[in-house]
Amino acid sequence: MKEFTYVLPRSLPEAEAAAKKPGATLKAAGIDLVDRMKERQFQPTEVVNLLLLQPDLGGITADADGSMRIGALATLAQIAASKDFAAEGYAALREAAGEAATPQVRNRATAAGNVLQQARCWYLRSSELHCLHGKDGPSCLAQVGDNRYHSVLGYHDCVRVHPSNLAPALLALDCEYTTQLAGKQQRRRVADLFPLEPKAQLEEHTLLPGEIVIAFHVKAQPKSARSAYRESREKLSFDWATTAAAARVVMDGGVIQEASLVLAAVAPVPLPRPDAAKLLIGQKPSDELFHRVALRAFADARPLSHNAYKVQVGQAIVREVLHATTR
């Protein structure tokens, strides 16, 4: 690592001011950040540690509007174990947080850190290779190289994949997030946190310099809501998903009245599939229905030379997550 200044802000305004400086970066648990710095792929001049702001940015609490507030510094372990998310409508959150990495990592990794971590791509994360998304190369090396874990959907000129477990669950539940910038707070849908067209020259999120995520907001779920998260991976623990999906349904009399479906680990951003979810509305759960939904979810897939398996496995994960929401 190169030398850097370690900043310990005592307030959000102090953190904002430090984060705006050229070469500065924000740190929560630092799990992803330290990996990138050790590989010399990312060399900030200042590291702004937010953990002293735990009283303001941590925990899980109730909002005045009935939604639940997940502080940006709440850990994945806290989310997975929270009694506030015990109902089946919140299961996708519990399961996504509980599937990530290992118990040791989940006890440190934060909600915002998991959602905002850098894409998993060995070309992007190498200091010795130069790629288009890394802004130091002319092309996406994965498109013609080893791309077994890369995108099959939703990509343009870069086939990186978004690695967050938590993000698809937040999107499936139509959650919101709050940021602070220049002393002002703004609340938006989590869907707005990711670029609509994830092109190589764009950042992986839409945050402005110095803008800090302070919380996520989970809407109150009706008693008839059900949600789930499922993923495939090569190892049982401490591995990245090869495909993943989060789903939410609202049932009435055995008929699906509302539905959402979000794919992950198959595109540069967490990928909602509203056209596939519409096939569920007004229908009773069945193997045949879920098969059709899975086919629609991957209908426009463009697998690369080494990752065609993701289409078949991803369809199986969609069927599995839909069965989990309607059992």
C-alpha positions as CSV (number, residue, x, y, z in Angstrom):
1,M,0.0,0.0,0.0
2,K,1.0,3.6,-0.5
3,E,0.9,6.0,2.4
4,F,-2.4,7.7,3.1
5,T,-4.0,10.0,5.7
6,Y,-6.4,8.3,8.1
7,V,-9.3,10.6,9.0
8,L,-11.6,10.0,12.0
9,P,-14.5,12.4,11.7
10,R,-16.7,13.1,14.7
11,S,-19.8,14.2,12.8
12,L,-21.4,13.9,9.4
13,P,-20.4,17.4,8.3
14,E,-16.7,16.5,9.1
15,A,-17.1,13.3,7.1
16,E,-18.6,15.1,4.2
17,A,-15.8,17.7,4.1
18,A,-13.1,15.0,4.3
19,A,-14.8,12.9,1.6
20,K,-14.9,15.7,-0.9
21,K,-11.1,16.1,-1.0
22,P,-9.4,14.7,-4.1
23,G,-8.2,11.2,-3.6
24,A,-10.3,10.6,-0.5
25,T,-12.5,7.6,0.1
26,L,-15.0,6.6,2.7
27,K,-14.5,3.5,4.9
28,A,-17.0,1.5,7.0
29,A,-15.7,-2.0,7.9
30,G,-13.3,-1.7,5.0
31,I,-13.6,-5.3,3.9
32,D,-13.8,-4.5,0.2
33,L,-11.6,-1.4,0.5
34,V,-8.7,-3.1,2.1
35,D,-8.7,-5.9,-0.5
36,R,-8.5,-3.3,-3.3
37,M,-5.7,-1.3,-1.5
38,K,-3.7,-4.5,-0.9
39,E,-3.9,-5.3,-4.6
40,R,-2.8,-1.7,-5.4
41,Q,-5.8,-1.4,-7.6
42,F,-7.0,1.5,-5.5
43,Q,-4.7,3.9,-3.7
44,P,-6.5,6.7,-1.9
45,T,-4.7,9.6,-0.4
46,E,-7.2,9.8,2.5
47,V,-9.3,7.1,4.2
48,V,-12.3,8.6,6.0
49,N,-13.4,6.1,8.7
50,L,-17.1,6.4,9.4
51,L,-17.3,3.9,12.3
52,L,-17.1,6.6,15.0
53,L,-20.5,7.7,13.6
54,Q,-22.1,4.5,14.6
55,P,-24.6,6.2,17.0
56,D,-26.0,8.2,14.1
57,L,-25.5,5.7,11.2
58,G,-25.9,2.3,12.9
59,G,-28.7,0.1,14.2
60,I,-32.2,-0.9,13.0
61,T,-35.1,1.4,14.2
62,A,-38.7,2.2,13.3
63,D,-39.4,5.3,11.2
64,A,-42.4,7.6,11.8
65,D,-44.1,6.4,8.6
66,G,-44.1,2.7,9.8
67,S,-41.1,1.7,7.7
68,M,-38.0,0.2,9.3
69,R,-34.7,2.2,9.1
70,I,-31.5,0.2,8.5
71,G,-28.6,2.4,9.4
72,A,-25.8,2.5,6.8
73,L,-23.4,1.0,9.4
74,A,-25.8,-1.7,10.6
75,T,-24.0,-5.0,10.1
76,L,-25.2,-7.9,7.9
77,A,-25.4,-10.0,11.1
78,Q,-27.7,-7.5,12.7
79,I,-30.0,-7.5,9.7
80,A,-30.1,-11.3,9.5
81,A,-30.9,-11.7,13.2
82,S,-33.3,-8.7,13.6
83,K,-36.6,-9.5,15.2
84,D,-38.0,-6.5,13.2
85,F,-37.6,-8.5,10.1
86,A,-39.1,-11.8,11.5
87,A,-42.2,-11.7,9.3
88,E,-42.1,-13.6,6.0
89,G,-42.5,-10.4,4.0
90,Y,-38.9,-9.5,5.1
91,A,-37.4,-12.9,4.6
92,A,-35.4,-11.8,1.5
93,L,-33.5,-9.3,3.6
94,R,-32.7,-11.8,6.4
95,E,-31.7,-14.5,3.9
96,A,-29.6,-12.2,1.7
97,A,-27.7,-10.7,4.8
98,G,-27.3,-14.2,6.3
99,E,-25.9,-15.8,3.1
100,A,-23.0,-13.3,2.6
101,A,-19.4,-14.6,3.2
102,T,-18.8,-16.0,6.7
103,P,-20.0,-15.2,10.2
104,Q,-16.8,-13.3,10.9
105,V,-17.4,-11.1,7.8
106,R,-21.1,-10.6,8.5
107,N,-20.3,-9.4,12.0
108,R,-18.2,-6.6,10.5
109,A,-19.6,-5.9,7.0
110,T,-22.1,-3.1,6.8
111,A,-25.3,-2.6,4.9
112,A,-24.0,0.4,2.8
113,G,-20.6,-1.3,2.3
114,N,-22.3,-4.4,0.9
115,V,-24.5,-2.5,-1.4
116,L,-21.7,-0.1,-2.6
117,Q,-18.8,-2.6,-3.0
118,Q,-16.9,-2.6,-6.2
119,A,-17.8,-5.0,-9.0
120,R,-16.2,-8.4,-8.9
121,C,-14.0,-8.7,-12.0
122,W,-10.4,-9.9,-11.9
123,Y,-9.5,-7.6,-14.8
124,L,-10.9,-4.6,-13.1
125,R,-9.3,-5.5,-9.7
126,S,-5.8,-6.1,-11.0
127,S,-3.3,-3.2,-10.9
128,E,-1.4,-4.9,-13.7
129,L,-4.2,-5.1,-16.2
130,H,-5.9,-2.1,-17.8
131,C,-9.6,-2.1,-18.7
132,L,-12.2,0.3,-19.9
133,H,-14.2,0.4,-16.7
134,G,-11.0,1.0,-14.7
135,K,-10.5,4.1,-16.9
136,D,-7.0,3.1,-17.9
137,G,-7.6,0.7,-20.8
138,P,-9.3,0.8,-24.2
139,S,-11.6,-2.2,-23.9
140,C,-13.4,-4.6,-21.6
141,L,-10.9,-7.4,-21.3
142,A,-13.4,-9.9,-19.9
143,Q,-15.4,-9.9,-23.1
144,V,-12.6,-11.8,-24.9
145,G,-10.9,-13.3,-21.8
146,D,-11.8,-15.5,-18.9
147,N,-15.5,-14.5,-18.3
148,R,-16.9,-17.5,-16.5
149,Y,-18.3,-15.3,-13.7
150,H,-19.3,-12.3,-15.7
151,S,-22.6,-10.8,-17.0
152,V,-25.1,-12.5,-19.2
153,L,-27.7,-9.7,-19.0
154,G,-28.0,-6.0,-19.0
155,Y,-24.5,-5.1,-20.1
156,H,-23.3,-2.6,-22.7
157,D,-19.5,-2.2,-23.1
158,C,-18.5,-3.8,-19.8
159,V,-19.5,-7.2,-18.5
160,R,-18.6,-6.8,-14.8
161,V,-21.1,-8.2,-12.3
162,H,-22.5,-6.5,-9.2
163,P,-21.7,-8.6,-6.1
164,S,-24.1,-7.3,-3.4
165,N,-26.3,-9.9,-1.7
166,L,-28.4,-7.2,0.0
167,A,-29.1,-5.0,-3.0
168,P,-31.5,-7.3,-4.9
169,A,-33.5,-7.9,-1.7
170,L,-33.7,-4.1,-1.1
171,L,-34.9,-3.7,-4.7
172,A,-37.5,-6.5,-4.5
173,L,-39.0,-4.8,-1.4
174,D,-39.0,-1.4,-3.2
175,C,-36.9,0.1,-0.4
176,E,-35.5,3.6,-0.2
177,Y,-32.3,5.2,0.9
178,T,-31.3,8.5,2.4
179,T,-28.1,10.4,1.8
180,Q,-26.5,13.5,3.1
181,L,-24.7,16.1,1.0
182,A,-23.8,19.7,1.9
183,G,-25.8,19.3,5.1
184,K,-29.0,18.4,3.3
185,Q,-30.6,15.0,3.3
186,Q,-32.4,13.4,0.4
187,R,-34.5,10.2,0.3
188,R,-34.8,8.2,-3.0
189,R,-35.7,4.7,-4.2
190,V,-32.8,2.2,-4.0
191,A,-33.3,1.6,-7.7
192,D,-32.0,5.2,-8.2
193,L,-28.7,4.2,-6.6
194,F,-27.6,2.4,-9.7
195,P,-27.1,3.8,-13.2
196,L,-29.9,3.0,-15.6
197,E,-27.4,2.1,-18.3
198,P,-24.3,0.7,-16.6
199,K,-21.8,1.7,-19.2
200,A,-18.0,1.4,-18.6
201,Q,-17.4,5.1,-18.2
202,L,-20.0,5.5,-15.5
203,E,-19.4,4.9,-11.8
204,E,-21.1,1.8,-10.3
205,H,-23.4,4.0,-8.3
206,T,-25.0,7.4,-8.7
207,L,-23.6,9.1,-5.5
208,L,-22.0,12.4,-5.9
209,P,-18.6,13.2,-4.5
210,G,-19.0,13.7,-0.7
211,E,-22.5,12.2,-0.7
212,I,-22.9,9.7,2.2
213,V,-25.5,7.0,2.5
214,I,-26.9,7.2,6.0
215,A,-29.8,4.7,6.0
216,F,-32.0,2.4,4.0
217,H,-35.8,2.3,4.6
218,V,-37.8,-0.8,4.3
219,K,-41.6,-0.3,3.8
220,A,-44.0,-2.0,6.2
221,Q,-45.1,-5.3,4.6
222,P,-48.7,-6.6,4.7
223,K,-49.3,-9.9,6.5
224,S,-49.9,-11.7,3.2
225,A,-46.5,-10.6,1.8
226,R,-43.8,-13.2,1.3
227,S,-40.3,-12.7,0.1
228,A,-37.1,-14.8,-0.4
229,Y,-33.5,-14.7,-1.6
230,R,-31.7,-17.6,-3.2
231,E,-28.3,-17.9,-4.9
232,S,-25.9,-20.4,-6.5
233,R,-22.2,-20.6,-5.8
234,E,-19.3,-22.9,-6.2
235,K,-18.5,-23.3,-2.5
236,L,-20.8,-23.6,0.5
237,S,-19.3,-20.7,2.4
238,F,-17.2,-17.6,1.8
239,D,-17.8,-17.5,-2.0
240,W,-19.4,-15.1,-4.4
241,A,-22.7,-15.9,-6.0
242,T,-22.7,-17.1,-9.6
243,T,-26.4,-16.3,-9.9
244,A,-28.9,-14.9,-7.4
245,A,-32.5,-13.8,-7.2
246,A,-34.8,-12.0,-4.7
247,A,-38.6,-12.1,-5.0
248,R,-41.6,-10.7,-3.2
249,V,-45.3,-11.7,-3.6
250,V,-48.5,-10.7,-2.0
251,M,-51.1,-13.5,-2.0
252,D,-54.9,-13.4,-1.6
253,G,-56.9,-16.6,-1.6
254,G,-54.1,-18.6,-3.1
255,V,-53.7,-16.1,-6.0
256,I,-50.7,-13.8,-6.5
257,Q,-51.8,-10.2,-6.4
258,E,-48.4,-8.4,-6.4
259,A,-45.0,-9.6,-7.4
260,S,-41.4,-8.4,-7.9
261,L,-38.3,-10.2,-9.1
262,V,-34.7,-9.0,-9.1
263,L,-31.7,-10.9,-10.4
264,A,-28.2,-10.5,-9.2
265,A,-24.7,-11.7,-10.1
266,V,-25.7,-11.8,-13.7
267,A,-25.5,-8.1,-14.7
268,P,-23.4,-5.0,-13.9
269,V,-26.2,-3.8,-11.6
270,P,-28.9,-5.6,-9.6
271,L,-31.5,-6.3,-12.3
272,P,-35.3,-6.0,-11.8
273,R,-37.3,-8.2,-14.2
274,P,-40.8,-6.5,-14.2
275,D,-41.9,-8.3,-17.4
276,A,-41.2,-11.7,-15.8
277,A,-42.9,-10.7,-12.5
278,K,-46.1,-9.6,-14.4
279,L,-46.6,-13.2,-15.5
280,L,-47.3,-14.0,-11.8
281,I,-50.1,-11.5,-11.3
282,G,-53.5,-13.1,-11.0
283,Q,-52.1,-16.6,-11.1
284,K,-51.9,-19.5,-8.7
285,P,-48.4,-20.8,-8.0
286,S,-47.4,-23.8,-10.0
287,D,-44.3,-25.4,-11.4
288,E,-45.4,-24.5,-15.0
289,L,-46.0,-20.9,-14.1
290,F,-42.6,-20.5,-12.4
291,H,-40.9,-22.2,-15.4
292,R,-42.4,-19.6,-17.7
293,V,-41.4,-16.8,-15.4
294,A,-37.8,-18.1,-15.3
295,L,-37.6,-18.3,-19.1
296,R,-38.9,-14.7,-19.4
297,A,-36.4,-13.5,-16.8
298,F,-33.5,-14.7,-19.0
299,A,-35.2,-14.2,-22.4
300,D,-32.7,-11.6,-23.5
301,A,-29.6,-13.2,-22.1
302,R,-26.4,-12.8,-24.1
303,P,-23.9,-15.3,-22.5
304,L,-20.2,-14.9,-23.2
305,S,-17.8,-17.6,-24.3
306,H,-17.4,-19.2,-20.8
307,N,-20.6,-18.4,-18.8
308,A,-23.6,-19.9,-20.7
309,Y,-24.2,-22.0,-17.6
310,K,-25.5,-18.9,-15.8
311,V,-28.6,-18.9,-17.9
312,Q,-29.7,-22.4,-17.0
313,V,-28.6,-22.1,-13.4
314,G,-30.1,-18.6,-13.1
315,Q,-33.5,-20.0,-14.3
316,A,-33.3,-22.7,-11.7
317,I,-32.6,-20.1,-9.0
318,V,-35.6,-18.1,-10.1
319,R,-37.9,-21.1,-9.8
320,E,-36.4,-21.9,-6.4
321,V,-36.9,-18.4,-5.1
322,L,-40.5,-18.3,-6.4
323,H,-41.3,-21.6,-4.7
324,A,-39.8,-20.2,-1.5
325,T,-42.2,-17.2,-1.6
326,T,-45.3,-19.3,-2.2
327,R,-44.8,-22.4,-0.1
